[in-house]
Amino acid sequence: MKITDERQLSDDQYNEWLEGFVKQMLTPKKDISFAHLIRLLTGKKVISFDGEDADDRKLLTILNKVAQKAGEEMNSVGVFSRRVNEVGNHVEPFVKQAMQNLNLSPATPGGRSGKAKSSGYPDILFNFNNSPNYLECKTYNMSNINTTFRAFYLSPGKDFKVVHDAHHFLLSYQMIDDPDGKKYIYKCRHYKLLCLGKLLLDLKFEFNTSNKKLYSGGSGAILLSEGSMG
């Protein structure tokens, strides 16, 4: 059944449409090529790292310096985070500063609108030899590195931040509690620099709604009662 606006369907038609849609959603989608997905979504090419290319080898040398310098600075001042699952959010400024010091001109990327956006993939746009490159910042610890929990995700929106043919890198730090025992302070012990050109992704659907829809009373959630405390 081809649908242009499901709101115009009868209950029976809606149930038929929704049943077919859900069946499609529940079919596992695994090992989707990151590079092909980016090309499909944006028309842009994911350039794989070439170890035989002189420029790529130079870029790798510089990115290793970035990783080292950022890690040294993190260990010097400590990474502050009240929530362990948000430590990764506080790594990015250290990486950007190291990139700036090495003349890579890091910036927060934006979509076709040109508006920079801090949320969503990727975290950093930088230049090397007048060519754009993307870098994502992550963290891990040794207790979760071999688990199947979600570690990387891609949620492209209308103004997706990939607008260039480019290398796509990921820099991830192994984070540990501060050896001196300071609360909410983390240090790094190791880093991994990855090229995402051959990455495979899995697709997991979810149903969701916004606060506005949930609490407005106009989208099927019926307010039964409410009250104030004190």
Sequence and secondary structure as in RCSB ss.txt:
>XXXX:A:sequence
MKITDERQLSDDQYNEWLEGFVKQMLTPKKDISFAHLIRLLTGKKVISFDGEDADDRKLLTILNKVAQKAGEEMN
SVGVFSRRVNEVGNHVEPFVKQAMQNLNLSPATPGGRSGKAKSSGYPDILFNFNNSPNYLECKTYNMSNINTTFR
AFYLSPGKDFKVVHDAHHFLLSYQMIDDPDGKKYIYKCRHYKLLCLGKLLLDLKFEFNTSNKKLYSGGSGAILLS
EGSMG
>XXXX:A:secstr
   S GGGS HHHHHHHHHHHHHHHTS EEEEEHHHHHHHHHS  EE   TT HHHHHHHHHHHHHHHHHHHHHH
HH EE SSGGGGGGGTHHHHHHHHHHTT   B  B TT  B SSSS SEEEEETTEEEEEEEEEE TTTTTS S 
       TT S  S EEEEEEEEEEEE TT  TTEEEEEEEEEEE TT EEEE       HHHHHHSSSS     
     
